Amino acid sequence: MATVPKETDTPAKARVKPTYLILGSGSIGFAVAKELRELDKDLVIVDKDEQKVETLREEAYEAVVGDIGDPKLLNQVSTKNLTAILILSSDIEANKVALENIKKTVSSEVYIVSRAPDIINKQEMEKLGADLVVMPSKLVASSLARSLERAESLRRGSKLSQWLKDINNKKLAIVIHDNPDPDAIASAIALKEIAISVGTESSILYHGEIGHQENKAFVNLLGIDLYRMEEHDISNFDQIALVDCAVPGSNNRVPTNLHVGIVIDHHPLGEVEINADYVDVRPNVGATATILTKYLQELNIDITTNLATALLYGIRTDTQDFKRNTDPADLSAASFLYPLSDHEILEQLERPSMSIETLEVLGDAIVNRQVVGSYLLTNVGTIRDRDTLPQAADYLLNLEGISTSIVFGVSEDKIFISGRSHDIRINLGDVMKRAFGDETGGGHATSAAAQIPLGLFSASKDRQTLLRLVNEAVMKKFLSVVGAEESEE
């Protein structure tokens, strides 16, 4: 006859069925437990300290007394519905033992996180099978760095806004570099929008031509208002802001004796000193549009569809769709702008027609190419539109065996040089500066340019002689700096 249990009999204790199992309830373990409970997760905490466990139970946590190194530990809890095990005690050797025991016991679908004090222990725990190894000191440092970056960003935004507010009864000229690209134009529009938010009037000025087909389409499709510097006397403006360029007279037509109020740029400056009221130069980011996007975010300024489209396109073009000089900040800015942008316009911008001049320059670049090792240099002769040069340089870099492409041509008074590189041995921006001078050359490691006044060369009346002299000079200077010897292809 079966025995019927009395009401006073104690039933067998049901095993707990947690979703998350936390081993160790020190400062790290308890902090994680609090976060998980706020997310409404089921969890159990294991600790060998009975007093800690009692305190946790008083705070309504499911807690178990146990040694995390005990191979029978998991008998105290059900592993059937386990999503993750977090081994977070401060005893690193105990963590390793627990990790080894767990890997022998639980399903491979259970996610295992372990704590380590340094990279050596981290690597050891990864070999033992941890899916994720965290180093608290590194997490604290990363969190602190992010907080400091956020504080610095807020301070910058506040300082820029205040500077613009202080001149709201004055005229501001926003000057971008000669023959501006989408990054420069979009950044200038964003700064103009920030100025408007504090009641300051501004005009965007440029010199040269908007020659690249994509750049023309960019300005036309988005209805962007730009003014040529020849149409305005810069001295009539009370303040000047340089955007996507940093030095008066260097790739812009601002007289060198004029005071500049604002400089916002992403190009490396080398040893050049900037004299301005407000300077924000970040060579680590891939586009000036990224910097301006952060300002718009920090200042809580509404971003129109056209402005978002312009900024996103500026970031994409200057980073070559995030394949060149790209920083996490560029990706973050692009992610923020993406849902705000007009994707039909972006699609149109990506498929512009190629001009006859671009096609001719590309043809000349191919025919006239000279290859020295993995360096390709080509003289395309007389040019009317310097924007054809970077297009040719981009194209030629795709040729087999080429790590660096340099395309140059001559206008009425200057030699224009554009380069592209994926050679990790050189920094193309530094090479351009060393070869052609700090004032005329520069750029990034993979993308750079130079402008050289013809000077004595302009005295030559024979155009063919001039082009030959230019070809010899550019080839010699560039190859000398990179340590290559000129030879026939």
Secondary structure, DSSP 8 states (H G I E B T S, - for coil): ------TTS------B--SEEEE--SHHHHHHHHHHHHTT--EEEEES-HHHHHHHHHTT--EEE--TT-TTGGGGB--TT--EEEE--S-HHHHHHHHHHHHHHS-TTSEEEEE-SSHHHHHHHHHHT-SEEE-HHHHHHHHHHHHHHHHHHHHHHHHHHHHHHHTTTS-EEEEE-SS--HHHHHHHHHHHHHHHHTT--EEEEE-S---SHHHHHHHHHHT---EEGGGS-GGG-SEEEEES--STTSSS---TTS-EEEEEE-S--TT----EEEEEE-TTSS-HHHHHHHHHHHTT----HHHHHHHHHHHHHHTTTTTSS--HHHHHHHHHHGGGS-HHHHHHHTS----HHHHHHHHHHHHTEEEETTEEEEEEEE-S-TTHHHHHHHHHTTSTT-SEEEEEEE-SSEEEEEEEE--TT--HHHHHHHHH-TTTEEE-SSEEEEEEE-GGGGG---HHHHHHHHHHHHHHHHHHHHT------
